Amino acid sequence: MSVADENEKWFHSILHSFPCKIIEEQTLWGQAVCRVWLPNEEDAQ
């Protein structure tokens, strides 16, 4: 694994029990909504 870029946002998904990366953030009706990438799923959710 390469050194992470300082702008990358990696977290641990409790639901999936796996690291995830936030790839998009929006505010919808005053609530934060994020699109995440799960490397083990090879898909964005």
N, C-alpha and C positions, 0 to 999 in steps of 0.2 A: 504494500500500500504506500502511496506517495504521501509526502507531507501535505497536510490540508491547507488550502488557501484560507487566508484569514477571513474572507467573506462567506465561506461555506458554513452552514449551520447544521451540524450533526447532533442528533438526539437519540435517546433510547425509547423505542415504542413499547410501552407496557402491554398494549393489546397484542402486538405481534412478537414480543420478547426478542427484538432484534434492533440493531441500529437503523436509523432512518435519516434521510437528508431532506431538509425543507428546500423545495425548488421554486416555490411560488407562495407569496403571501398577499392576501387581500383583506379588506374590511367590508363586511356585509352586514348591514343593519346594526352597526356599532360593535360587531363581534369579529375577532380575528379568525380568518379561514385560511388554512394552509394546504397546499398540495405537497405530498411527500413522495420520495422515492425510496422503495424498499429493495436493497440490492439482492436479497435472496428471492424476491418475487420477479425481478427483472421487469418491473412495471411501476408506474406512478399511480398513486391513489389520492 
